[in-house]
C-alpha cells in the first residue's frame, strides 16, 4: 500500500504520507487489541514526507484585508478572527457564544479532541463586537459555508481586491497567528499551547519562518564601505 501511494496513486508526497499514517494508526490499535503483531507495522516503510514552506500574512497585509470590503462578510470576519486566535476552520464554525467565558475561548478541538483555553486579544474582541445585541449561548458565532472550495474562492476574490498577493486559503490564518506571536517575541512553548499542538516539534516549523525573517532583516541592512 505504501508503494502504491508513493509510485502509482498520483498523490502528492505529503498526502501519501498522511494517508499511510492514518492506516498505521488503525493498525497499531488493532495490535493493541491483539488482532495483529506490532512488529509487522514497524517493518512497513512509510512514504517520504516533504517539508513545505508555510505561508503567512504580514501585519500590513492583514490591515489591507481589514480595510477591504468582501462579498462574503461572514467569511472575512471568521478568517480575521482566526488570524488573531489561531482557531482551525472547523473549530470556528462550531464556536458558540457559550464557549466565550471571561474573554477566553474554551473548546474541545475537533481534530485532536483536546480541551484548550485561548485568551482573546483586543483585535479578536473587536471582531466579535456587534452593538448591544444579546447572543444566545447555544447560537453559533459565525455563519459561513461548510464547503472549503466556496470559502477559498471567496477568500481569493477578497485577497485580489485587497491587492494581497498570497495564495488564499483558510488555514493561512492559523499560520499567520503562529507567525505573528513568534515575531512579537512570545516564546515557542506558549505559542504551541495557544495552537493546541500536542508536540513542540509541530510548532518549531513556524520558528524556521522566523529565522528566515531575521536573515531577511539583516540582508536588508545597507552595505557600507569600511576602511580601518
ZIURFEN-V744898 format. One record per helix or strand of 2 or more residues. SS is the DSSP state (alpha for helix, beta for strand). FROM is the first residue (numbers start at 1). LEN is the number of residues. If there is no record, write none. Layout:
ss:SS from:FROM len:LEN
ss:SS from:FROM len:LEN
This chain:
ss:alpha from:2 len:6
ss:alpha from:13 len:20
ss:alpha from:38 len:5
ss:alpha from:59 len:8
ss:alpha from:73 len:11
ss:alpha from:89 len:6
ss:alpha from:97 len:3
ss:beta from:100 len:2
ss:beta from:104 len:5
ss:beta from:115 len:5
ss:alpha from:122 len:7
ss:alpha from:148 len:15
ss:alpha from:172 len:12
ss:alpha from:188 len:8
ss:alpha from:200 len:20
